[in-house]
């Protein structure tokens, strides 16, 4: 389980086809008392949304994911040992969503499958407030 936040830019290329770009910060906390692994990921991605009517859409995104992983091992009588690694990997996402209009703005509800690195994937549930300029 992880949490994070980010910002997304959306440009209407056509009335039903929008280009997107986003950056996020995601963190995944340690799960175990003996071997704790913490991971943070910064996805920088670009993509497109295709709207079916005014509210429902499908999306696809590609980009780079910059990650950092820290493993802490705690052993009785030996204490803690920490190992850290970082790098970057290609990633992609596919999903769908619904925008609930609120005047010029909207509430964007989405679900997507996202690949962050070769061994890290997630199902993301998103809630965003979209400003209409």
C-alpha positions as CSV (number, residue, x, y, z in Angstrom):
1,X,0.0,0.0,0.0
2,X,1.4,3.4,-0.9
3,X,0.3,7.0,-0.9
4,X,1.3,10.1,-2.8
5,X,0.4,13.2,-4.7
6,X,1.2,15.1,-7.8
7,X,0.2,17.5,-10.5
8,X,-1.2,16.9,-14.0
9,X,-1.5,19.2,-17.0
10,X,-4.1,18.6,-19.7
11,X,-4.3,20.2,-23.1
12,X,-7.3,19.7,-25.4
13,X,-5.9,18.8,-28.8
14,X,-9.5,18.1,-30.1
15,X,-12.8,18.1,-28.2
16,X,-12.5,14.4,-27.3
17,X,-8.7,13.9,-27.4
18,X,-6.5,15.6,-24.7
19,X,-2.7,15.4,-24.2
20,X,-1.5,15.0,-20.6
21,X,1.7,15.4,-18.6
22,X,2.3,14.8,-14.9
23,X,4.8,14.4,-12.1
24,X,4.1,12.7,-8.8
25,X,5.7,11.6,-5.6
26,X,4.7,8.2,-4.2
27,X,5.9,6.4,-1.1
28,X,5.5,2.8,0.0
29,X,6.2,2.1,3.7
30,X,8.0,-0.8,5.4
31,X,5.8,-3.8,6.2
32,X,8.0,-6.0,8.5
33,X,9.8,-5.5,11.8
34,X,12.9,-7.6,10.9
35,X,13.4,-6.6,7.2
36,X,11.8,-3.3,6.4
37,X,11.7,-2.1,2.8
38,X,10.8,1.5,2.0
39,X,10.4,2.7,-1.6
40,X,9.7,6.1,-3.1
41,X,9.0,6.7,-6.8
42,X,8.8,9.9,-8.8
43,X,6.9,9.2,-12.1
44,X,7.3,11.8,-14.8
45,X,4.9,10.8,-17.6
46,X,3.1,12.0,-20.7
47,X,0.0,10.5,-22.3
48,X,-3.5,11.0,-23.8
49,X,-7.1,10.9,-22.7
50,X,-9.9,10.0,-25.0
51,X,-13.3,11.2,-23.9
52,X,-16.5,9.2,-24.8
53,X,-19.0,12.0,-24.6
54,X,-18.3,14.6,-21.9
55,X,-17.5,12.6,-18.8
56,X,-16.2,9.1,-19.4
57,X,-12.6,8.6,-20.7
58,X,-9.9,6.1,-21.3
59,X,-6.2,7.0,-20.9
60,X,-2.7,5.8,-21.7
61,X,0.6,7.2,-20.4
62,X,4.3,6.5,-20.8
63,X,7.4,8.0,-19.1
64,X,10.3,7.6,-16.7
65,X,10.1,6.5,-13.0
66,X,12.8,7.6,-10.7
67,X,13.0,5.4,-7.6
68,X,14.8,4.9,-4.4
69,X,14.6,1.7,-2.2
70,X,15.9,1.4,1.3
71,X,16.1,-2.0,3.1
72,X,16.7,-2.1,6.9
73,X,17.5,-5.4,8.5
74,X,17.2,-5.7,12.3
75,X,18.9,-8.7,14.0
76,X,19.1,-9.4,17.7
77,X,22.6,-8.7,19.1
78,X,23.8,-7.3,15.8
79,X,21.5,-4.2,15.5
80,X,20.4,-2.5,12.3
81,X,21.9,-2.6,8.8
82,X,20.7,-0.4,6.0
83,X,21.2,-0.9,2.3
84,X,20.0,1.7,-0.2
85,X,19.7,1.8,-4.0
86,X,18.2,4.1,-6.6
87,X,17.7,4.3,-10.3
88,X,15.2,4.9,-13.1
89,X,13.0,2.7,-15.3
90,X,10.6,3.1,-18.1
91,X,6.9,2.9,-17.1
92,X,3.5,2.9,-18.5
93,X,-0.2,3.2,-17.4
94,X,-3.6,2.4,-18.8
95,X,-6.9,3.2,-17.2
96,X,-10.3,4.9,-17.3
97,X,-12.1,7.6,-15.4
98,X,-15.1,9.8,-15.0
99,X,-15.2,13.6,-14.6
100,X,-18.1,15.0,-12.5
101,X,-18.6,18.6,-13.8
102,X,-18.6,21.4,-11.2
103,X,-19.1,24.6,-13.1
104,X,-15.8,25.3,-15.1
105,X,-14.0,22.8,-12.9
106,X,-14.6,19.1,-12.3
107,X,-13.9,16.2,-9.9
108,X,-11.9,13.5,-11.7
109,X,-12.3,9.9,-10.5
110,X,-10.0,7.3,-12.1
111,X,-8.6,3.8,-11.9
112,X,-5.4,2.7,-13.7
113,X,-2.9,-0.1,-13.9
114,X,0.6,1.4,-13.7
115,X,4.0,-0.1,-14.2
116,X,6.7,1.8,-12.3
117,X,9.7,-0.6,-12.8
118,X,10.3,-4.2,-13.9
119,X,9.1,-5.6,-10.5
120,X,6.8,-2.8,-9.3
121,X,3.2,-2.5,-10.6
122,X,0.1,-1.1,-8.9
123,X,-3.6,-0.5,-9.3
124,X,-4.1,3.2,-8.7
125,X,-7.4,4.8,-7.5
126,X,-7.3,8.5,-8.1
127,X,-9.4,11.5,-7.0
128,X,-8.4,14.9,-8.4
129,X,-9.8,18.3,-8.6
130,X,-9.5,19.6,-12.2
131,X,-9.3,23.4,-12.7
132,X,-10.9,24.6,-15.9
133,X,-9.3,27.8,-17.3
